Amino acid sequence: MMNEMLKKLLRCVLLLLAVIVCFSPVHAQWINSVSIIPANPTSSDSIMVVADLTFPSASCDSKTTSVSINGNTIFGNALHCVGVLTVICSITDTFYINPLSAGTYTFELQVDAGALPAPCTPGIVPGPNSSTTFVVSPLVSTDEIGNISFIQYPNPASNHVYLEIDNGIILPLYFELFTIDGKLILRQEIVRHNDKIYVGSLAEGNYVARIINQKTSLSEKLITIDRP
């Protein structure tokens, strides 16, 4: 009789463990890339750190993010509430950093996942982390570097990106568009101070827009393509 009771108890424990495994949230996730925008910031630039992330289940859009700075180390944390849908979920997190003093900095990113509904708590399994180093250069006068000031709108863009460039800038210029991981996908000559760029054939998402003059000096902005 005692052996039979022990067997039943063991079966119950194994069944309970199976249920916990089946319904526990998946905590594995990936940091595909981390980009610093602008790529070569000066001490007057606000900085965006864009992280391309993937989770093995959806949805993953409910999240909390934070940034803290300790000396020359910047800590970014992203906690995503992951659902139980068996669909790969890709998302981009953006961390905003105020202008920094000239120097070399390290951005430490930690990505964790918890279970829906929000607010979620991190899982037992630690998420991945990534370390990215970048340099902030001292501010140099505009005349020395030939910097280009431009306005780009709307943001998000749908089919066209409109540019307004100061009339004092000598044309032609070149408009370049890069994916977040640095792949050049569009390059167009600019021959008017008020011009537009067709982006209707590009996929929705975040891109880095760059304008280059004849001295290869440049300005960079993060733009988003989104269609209703």
C-alpha positions as CSV (number, residue, x, y, z in Angstrom):
1,M,0.0,0.0,0.0
2,M,2.8,2.4,0.9
3,N,4.7,1.7,-2.3
4,E,1.5,2.4,-4.3
5,M,1.0,5.7,-2.5
6,L,4.6,6.7,-3.2
7,K,4.1,5.9,-6.9
8,K,1.0,8.1,-7.1
9,L,2.8,10.9,-5.3
10,L,5.7,10.6,-7.7
11,R,3.4,10.7,-10.8
12,C,1.7,13.8,-9.4
13,V,5.0,15.6,-8.9
14,L,6.2,14.7,-12.4
15,L,2.9,16.0,-13.8
16,L,3.2,19.2,-11.9
17,L,6.7,19.7,-13.2
18,A,5.6,19.1,-16.8
19,V,2.9,21.7,-16.4
20,I,5.3,24.2,-15.0
21,V,7.7,23.7,-17.9
22,C,5.0,23.9,-20.5
23,F,3.5,27.1,-19.2
24,S,6.6,29.0,-18.0
25,P,7.7,31.9,-20.3
26,V,10.7,31.5,-22.5
27,H,13.6,33.5,-21.3
28,A,16.0,33.1,-24.2
29,Q,16.5,36.2,-26.4
30,W,19.1,37.7,-28.6
31,I,20.8,41.0,-29.1
32,N,21.4,41.1,-32.9
33,S,23.1,44.5,-33.0
34,V,23.8,47.7,-31.1
35,S,24.3,51.0,-33.0
36,I,25.5,54.4,-31.8
37,I,23.8,57.4,-33.5
38,P,25.5,59.5,-34.6
39,A,28.3,57.1,-35.2
40,N,30.9,59.8,-34.3
41,P,29.3,62.0,-31.7
42,T,30.8,65.3,-30.4
43,S,30.3,66.7,-26.9
44,S,27.3,68.8,-28.2
45,D,25.4,65.8,-29.6
46,S,22.5,64.0,-28.0
47,I,23.2,60.2,-28.5
48,M,20.8,57.4,-29.4
49,V,21.7,53.8,-28.7
50,V,19.6,51.5,-30.9
51,A,19.4,47.8,-30.0
52,D,17.9,45.3,-32.4
53,L,16.5,42.4,-30.4
54,T,14.8,39.1,-31.0
55,F,12.6,37.0,-28.7
56,P,11.5,33.4,-29.4
57,S,7.9,34.1,-28.6
58,A,5.4,37.0,-28.9
59,S,4.3,39.5,-28.2
60,C,7.3,41.4,-26.9
61,D,6.3,45.0,-27.2
62,S,5.4,45.6,-23.6
63,K,8.6,46.7,-21.9
64,T,10.4,49.0,-19.5
65,T,13.8,50.5,-20.3
66,S,16.3,52.5,-18.3
67,V,19.7,54.2,-18.6
68,S,22.2,55.1,-15.9
69,I,25.7,56.5,-16.1
70,N,28.6,55.7,-13.8
71,G,31.7,57.6,-14.9
72,N,32.5,56.5,-18.5
73,T,30.3,53.4,-18.3
74,I,26.6,53.7,-19.4
75,F,24.2,50.9,-18.3
76,G,21.1,50.2,-20.4
77,N,18.5,47.8,-19.3
78,A,15.5,46.4,-21.2
79,L,12.9,44.2,-19.6
80,H,10.3,42.8,-22.1
81,C,7.1,41.1,-21.2
82,V,7.0,38.1,-23.4
83,G,3.8,36.2,-24.3
84,V,3.3,32.6,-25.1
85,L,2.6,32.8,-28.9
86,T,5.1,30.6,-30.7
87,V,6.1,33.4,-33.1
88,I,9.5,35.0,-33.4
89,C,9.2,38.6,-32.1
90,S,11.7,41.2,-33.3
91,I,11.8,44.7,-31.8
92,T,14.0,47.7,-31.6
93,D,14.8,49.5,-28.3
94,T,16.2,53.0,-28.3
95,F,18.1,54.5,-25.4
96,Y,18.5,58.3,-25.3
97,I,21.7,59.9,-23.7
98,N,22.2,63.6,-23.1
99,P,25.5,65.1,-24.5
100,L,28.6,63.7,-22.9
101,S,32.0,65.2,-22.2
102,A,34.7,64.2,-24.7
103,G,36.2,60.8,-23.9
104,T,35.8,57.1,-24.5
105,Y,32.6,55.4,-23.2
106,T,31.3,51.9,-22.9
107,F,27.6,51.1,-23.2
108,E,26.6,48.0,-21.3
109,L,23.3,46.5,-22.4
110,Q,21.3,43.9,-20.4
111,V,18.2,42.4,-21.9
112,D,15.8,40.4,-19.7
113,A,12.4,38.9,-20.3
114,G,9.5,38.1,-18.1
115,A,6.0,36.9,-18.5
116,L,2.9,38.9,-19.6
117,P,0.9,40.6,-18.4
118,A,2.7,43.9,-17.6
119,P,4.4,44.8,-15.4
120,C,6.4,41.7,-15.8
121,T,9.3,40.5,-13.6
122,P,12.6,39.0,-15.0
123,G,12.8,35.3,-15.3
124,I,15.2,33.0,-13.4
125,V,17.4,32.6,-16.5
126,P,19.6,35.7,-17.0
127,G,19.2,37.4,-20.4
128,P,22.0,38.3,-22.7
129,N,24.3,41.3,-22.4
130,S,26.4,43.3,-24.9
131,S,29.2,45.8,-24.5
132,T,29.8,48.6,-27.1
133,T,32.6,51.2,-26.9
134,F,32.4,54.6,-28.6
135,V,34.3,57.9,-28.6
136,V,32.9,61.3,-28.0
137,S,35.0,64.0,-29.7
138,P,35.5,67.6,-28.5
139,L,33.2,70.1,-30.2
140,V,34.9,71.7,-33.2
141,S,33.6,74.9,-34.9
142,T,31.3,74.5,-37.8
143,D,33.7,76.3,-40.2
144,E,36.4,73.8,-39.4
145,I,34.5,70.7,-40.3
146,G,32.0,72.0,-42.8
147,N,29.1,70.6,-40.9
148,I,25.7,70.4,-42.7
149,S,22.6,71.5,-41.0
150,F,19.4,70.0,-42.4
151,I,15.8,69.4,-41.4
152,Q,14.1,66.1,-42.3
153,Y,10.4,65.5,-42.1
154,P,8.0,63.9,-41.5
155,N,9.2,61.4,-38.9
156,P,7.9,58.8,-39.2
157,A,8.0,59.0,-43.0
158,S,5.7,57.1,-45.3
159,N,6.7,57.5,-49.0
160,H,8.9,60.5,-49.1
161,V,11.5,62.2,-46.9
162,Y,11.5,66.0,-47.3
163,L,14.8,67.9,-46.7
164,E,15.4,71.6,-45.9
165,I,19.0,72.6,-46.2
166,D,20.4,76.0,-45.3
167,N,20.8,78.2,-48.4
168,G,24.4,78.9,-47.5
169,I,25.4,75.3,-48.1
170,I,27.0,74.7,-51.5
171,L,25.4,72.0,-53.6
172,P,25.4,69.3,-54.7
173,L,25.2,67.1,-51.6
174,Y,24.4,63.4,-51.2
175,F,21.7,61.8,-49.2
176,E,22.5,58.3,-47.9
177,L,20.3,55.9,-46.0
178,F,21.6,53.0,-43.9
179,T,20.0,50.2,-42.1
180,I,20.6,50.1,-38.3
181,D,23.4,47.6,-38.7
182,G,25.3,49.9,-41.2
183,K,24.2,48.6,-44.6
184,L,23.9,51.3,-47.3
185,I,20.6,50.9,-49.1
186,L,20.0,54.3,-50.8
187,R,22.2,57.1,-52.2
188,Q,20.8,60.1,-54.0
189,E,22.3,63.4,-55.2
190,I,20.7,66.5,-53.8
191,V,20.6,69.4,-56.2
192,R,18.0,71.7,-54.4
193,H,18.0,73.2,-50.9
194,N,14.4,72.0,-50.6
195,D,14.3,68.4,-51.9
196,K,12.6,65.1,-51.3
197,I,13.7,61.5,-51.3
198,Y,11.4,58.6,-52.3
199,V,11.4,55.9,-49.7
200,G,8.1,54.2,-50.6
201,S,9.9,51.0,-51.7
202,L,11.7,50.5,-48.4
203,A,10.5,48.3,-45.6
204,E,9.1,49.8,-42.4
205,G,11.6,50.3,-39.6
206,N,14.4,52.5,-38.3
207,Y,17.1,53.9,-40.6
208,V,20.1,56.2,-40.3
209,A,19.9,59.2,-42.7
210,R,23.2,60.8,-43.6
211,I,24.0,63.9,-45.7
212,I,27.5,64.3,-47.1
213,N,29.1,67.3,-48.7
214,Q,32.1,67.5,-51.1
215,K,34.5,67.4,-48.1
216,T,32.8,64.2,-46.9
217,S,31.7,65.9,-43.7
218,L,28.3,64.7,-42.6
219,S,25.3,65.0,-40.4
220,E,23.3,62.0,-39.2
221,K,19.7,61.6,-38.0
222,L,17.6,58.5,-37.1
223,I,14.4,58.3,-39.1
224,T,11.6,55.8,-39.1
225,I,9.5,54.6,-42.0
226,D,6.0,53.6,-41.0
227,R,2.9,53.3,-43.1
228,P,-0.7,53.4,-41.6
